[in-house]
């Protein structure tokens, strides 16, 4: 299309929140010299365009979503979010302005608060509305369904504020629910009214409420012959899911006699994106001399357009077929996202994006030089938007200056600036001689244009900088991800070291885990990366539902340069009234959320689907970022023991400083009281356990378990530990290699050690060499016996589990080297297995007797003896 000439004039500036005004809520209306403006906040402004001053400001309880003008009744209708629709009399506003003038107020009258009690149509579920003469059509959302209501408007003489109930309604069902889709939650539906030329009573009301008059052929083709015969205006609805439908105004029925099978709702089209604008155009001219016929003349509009948020546009027109008129529908793809739009009185539509305002022309009378294959009178196959060089406009309205014979575009920018853009044809922009007055006006227009171009350049530069930063961050994330996911486990450029140690906090000693993150790569971990440490309560971390039993700590990384490291320390103290569960797992990873640089959830999810497969280890469970695993370590009792130096080769740990030795008399009295309580309970017939709790456990006999390992296997696998010490000492150093307090054992040839568990219980490890006979036909097998002793059985079980886990790892490493074990007697192994099966059956029988309460004390003693036999098999790990 030809370039649209324009000149921009700034009128006023309005307050706006930080970051600018958002699209969808602001509204600009013009009637005569008065401009009614809502900037999406709780304020509505009345501005005098001729005098360039503010006339009134209204303040509502919440954000204003929609404003419409009814000049016939001199009323302004305002929709306040969560409250309802207010009706403001324009006569009352005039009296406010006169009072402000009499008080000689240089700015404008004081802000007029509008309370909830003055709401004319109270309804917290209302989303939008439209006006038509003496009726009000509202659209609300209740429990995921849309409901259209019809109200009678109050007359000028009606001054009451009583709540008004709807006279009829109809339910509308859409394909999706806004409550379930967060990406559609901030979009409001679009509502307008269309009428046929025969309905002359509605033309003036349509003009000021965003409605339009359609030609008779198009009206009948769109809405059906029945609607045309009823002479009923049609309510057009555009929803956030993209659905475009219509409802006859006269077909709205009351809930008592409306049939669900005969729904008056008709679906016209589906844009598959939020509908932000519905309008009408006149694409055919009746005479070559006429530039543009009025949109609301006797002929009406011959094309309906609907525009989506992301730029999809549909145009519907009645085209000439072989014999009769047939509907013609074309879809176009414009540059988006679309913030707002407005239709002129002719064939042009104006729409705004973040970067510019564009004008598209659907004129069917294309000059011969510009015609392509399109037939005469049809919609163009492609559109060529023309730029107006005005950016970041969130509200548009088109008015007409009849005295000057040109159209004027009223716009509100995201920074709160109200401006007018005079539109004229290219013929009006030819050079002409200017007098001094016109030259001054021209200079003013040029300066205004320069200021707007500067603002547009600044806005575009900001967008480009944001995209450059986003691309830089994405490049860094991809480089780090590729380095960690493709590298070998022992050659990763970013590593993590996990250790446990005892620390003195306040007046007590506590166990802590330290995680050191070291960056040996060439990349800098900047803001946006998060170091995550996950603690699993027990060894169930390999289960599918383990994430529910894990505790996650996150540490945002500000900046970690190449070659630097950072350390985090977490206390491992148990919860009040409980013990620390061992073993547990510590898992460290790096996480980067893409929402900060990509915006919405859907965009970040789509990008991750393109970059990573569904089973990729780099895809986070929430699919909103990238999670890179670093290291996983199992922490058991061998790493948590507290060791201390003693006389001889056995080291004995001292109790914590805060724990004082118990008083003998106090201990005797407590044990006596516990014994009497147990006897009284047993006399009542209740079952009680044998254990006496933490106090009595110290007086029970210690539990003992042993494990025998082949000496040849240990000498082969523990070469680094057997350099200058005996085999028993080497085994002890190997078991305690991950204990932070085991450095004291390096200076002595110790084969036994004592220590304290995290709960204060004492444990002991003894290592000795033994000879196992009856297993090898060639003779006794030399073995190393690891004896585990502890007074609380729980500590003994945890320590036994830790030793067995290390031996299993040792066997797997040795099996990889294809070493063959010595010959053994199979019959002896069968005998040991049979003995263990007998012991297992006896243990099950004793547990059943214990549940029945038969002689609990003796049963518990026998059961403990059986468990001790099971933990001391006559087997040797070869």
Secondary structure, 3 states (H helix, E strand, C coil): CCCCEEEEEEEEECCCCCCCCCCCCCEEEEECCEEEEECCCCEEEEEECCCCEEEEEEEECCCEEEEEEECCCCEEEEEECCCEEEEEEHHHHHHHHHHHHHCCCCCCCCCEEECHHHCCEECCCEEEEEEECCEEEEEEEECCEEEEEEEECCCCCCCCCCCCCCCEEEEECCCCCCCCCHHHCCCCCEEEEEEECCCHHHHHHHHHCCCEEECHHHHHHHHCHHHHHHCCCEEEEECCCCEEEEEEHHHCECCCCCCCCCCCCEEEEECCCCEEEEEEECCCCCCCCCCCCCCCCCCCECEEEEEECCCEEEEEEEEECCCCEEEEEEEEECCCCCCEEEECCCCEEEEECCCCEEEEECCCCCCHHHCCCCCCCCCCCCCCCEECCCCCEEEEEEEEECCCCEEEEEEEECCCEEEEEEEECHHHHCCCCCCHHHHHHHHHHHHHHHHHHHHHHHHHHHHHHHHHHHHHHHHHHHHHHHHHHHCCCCCCCEEEEEEEEEEEECCEEEEEEEEEEEECCCCCEECCEEEEEEEECCHHHHCCCHHHHEEEEEEECCEECCCCEEEEEEECCCCCCCCCCCCEEEEEEEEEECHHHHCCHHHHHHHHHHHCCCCCCCECCCCCEEEEEEEEEEECHHHHCEECCCCCCEECCCCCCCCCCCCHHHHHHHHHHHHHHHHHHHHCCCCCCCCCHHHHHCCCCCEEEEEEEEHHHHHHHCCCCCCCCCHHHHHHHHHCCCCCCHHHHHHCCCCEEEEECCCCCEEEEEEEEEEECCCCCCCCEEEEEEEEEECCHHHHHHHHHHHHHHHHHHHHHHHCCCCCCCCCCHHHHHHHHHHHHHHHHHHHHHHHHHHHCCCHHHHHHHHHHHHHHHCCCCCEEC
